[in-house]
């Protein structure tokens, strides 16, 4: 069942990306903006709903685990798998430009700053949302 669900999810994801490309072209969105902002939001919608529900129930520890866990899973599993496939098949380069590297470093520093003290407040939430909006605008302008 898990294998079948994976195949169905891959098909649906391919249809989603195929649908978003004409919309992005009509709105003047770059491929980087679509991949980093639009597809990431749509693809992680269920995680965001779960994280918001946990935050609403004052379960901030679970909310942080949901939010950061997905990113760590991508960084520790998906990116290395992509690098291995690029080595084996030579058609899938994993190259980050300067803006993407700055965005990743900024996001990591902001996360460490917010999570490091073990306490949260509304200002830290505004700071994270503001950072996300700034990164989104920068990728929109690329």
Buried (B, 14 or more C-beta within 10 A) or exposed (E): EEEEEEEEEEEEEEEBBEEBEEEBEEEEBBEBBBBBBBBEEEBBEEEEEBBEEBBEEEBBEBBBBBBEEBEEEEEEEEEEEBEEEBEEEEEEEEEEEEBBEEBEEBBEEBBEEBBEEEEBEEEBEEBBEEBBEEBBEBBBEE
